Amino acid sequence: MSVEEGTHTLPDGKQLYTKTFRTDGPAKARLVFIHGFSDHVNTYGGFFPHLASRGIEVYTFDQRGWGRSVTKPAERGDTGPTSQVLDDITSFIKTLIPSPVPLFMMGHSMGGVRPFATLHKVQRKSASTFAAFSWSHRLSTSIPSPSPLPSQSFLAESLESSWRSVS
């Protein structure tokens, strides 16, 4: 498993911090993960590496106004209107379509609402099909753990089962 950090440039020039968790071998599926309100991608500890170790590549980014996408203190928490947030997510997803493997989208907490609105928007404009779902249970703890939490293992198994049904 390897981790790549980078940026995604939005149409308005704003750059978002990105993090990709690649599998060692060929990926079985891809997951776009949207974090929750006042959160960032580095909150999720061993969850993303756990998915990558099971053949699921994870593509995620710090949303506008959060995490490493903030470059000035005045930007913190300034996500823009909902339409802007959805446009940002759509811009990121378009870099992954078409996908050679099943593509899933998942969000946590407030980020869990976003996949469903984005799914509708992206599928209207693309021949690609992907599934979206939400997860509201906390996926990480403040205590570092070398092994995944029970909720992380359950979710990884659910993802594997889902991609088997669409592949």
N, C-alpha and C positions, 0 to 999 in steps of 0.2 A: 504494500500500500504506500502511495506517495501523496504528499500534500503540496498543492501549488497555491501560492498567494498572488493576487494580481489586482487589476482594476477593470471595471466595465465603464466605458464612457457613454453617457446618455446623450440623446439628441441636443439637449440644451448645454452640453459641455461639462456638466457635473460628473465627477468620477466617483464610482462606488467601489469600496473595498470588496474583493471577491476571494473566496476560498474554495478550492476543489479538492476532493478526496478521491483519488483514482485507485482502481483495483490493480492487483498485481498481474492478473491475466485479463482475458477479454471480459468486459462488463456484461452482466446478464440484464441489467436495467440501469436507468438513470433516475435520480431524484433531485428535483429542484426544491430546496427548503427555504421557507420564508419565516424569519424569526418574528417574535411578538413585539408589542409596544415597549419602548424603553429597554430594548434588549440588543444583542449583537450575536454574530455567528460563533464567537469564541466561548459562548456560555455553555455549549452543549457537550463539553468534555469528550468522553470516549464514544459517544453515540455515532458520530459520522465515521470515525475509523472502524467501528464495529460493523457498520453497513458495508463499507468498502471491503472489509475482510470477508464478507459474504457475497461479494460480486456485484454490489450496487454502488455505482459512482454517485457521489453527492456534489451538487453544484449549489453554492449559496453565496449570499452577499449581505453586507450591512446596508440596511435601507437608508435612504436619504434622512439625515438628522440623527442617526444612531451609530454607535461604534466607531470604527476607523474610517467611515465615510464622512465623518465630521472633521473639517479642517480648521474651523474657527469656533470659539465658544458660542458665538451668537447663532450658529447653525444647529446646536444641540436641541433636539426635539422638534425641529422645523421640518416636518415631512412634506408639507404642502397639502393641498386638498386631496381627497380620495382619488379623484381622477388622475392626479399626478402620480400618486403611489402606484395605481394600476398601470399607468403608462411605463413607469420605471420597471415594474415586474415584467411586463410584456416585452420591453426592450431586451431585458436579460434573457428571457426564454427564447426569443427569436434567434439568439446565437446558438441554440441547441437543436433547432428544428431545421431540416428533418433529422430525426434521431435514428441511428441504426439499431437501437434496442428500445423496448418499451420505456416511455418517459412518464414519470409520476411527478406530482407536485404535492407538497405537504407544507402545512403551516402550523405554528404553535401559538396558542392564545390568540391575540389580536391578529397575528399573522395567519391564523387558521381560517379567518373569514376571507382573506384575500385570494386564496387559490380558486375558490368557486367563481368569484367575479372575473378573475383573470382567465380561467378556463373557458368561460363563455366568450370572452373577447378574442382570445387567441384562436379558438377553434372556428370562429366565424371567418377568420382571415387565413386559415392554414388548412392544408389537407391532412396534417398530422393529427393523430389522436393521442391523447394522454389522459390519465386519471388524476383526480385531485381529492385530497382528504385532509381533515383537520385533526389535531391532537391537542387536547387541553391539559393533560396531566403533565406535571413538571418532568422534563427529561434529564435534568441534571441536578447536581447538588453542589454546594460550595466546598464539599470535602472531596479532594481528588481520589479517584478510584481506578485501579488498573483494569478492573473488569466492568462490563456494562451493567447498568441498573436493570432490575427485572422489567421495568416498563420499556427500556431500550431493547432488550432481547425480544419481548413480545412484539414490539413494533417491527423489528427486523424480520421476524417470522411472518408477520402479517404482510409485509411488503413482498417477501419472497413468494408467498402464496398468491398474492395479487398478480405479480408479473408472470407467474406460471399460467394463470388463467387468460392472459391477453397475448401471450407469445405463441 
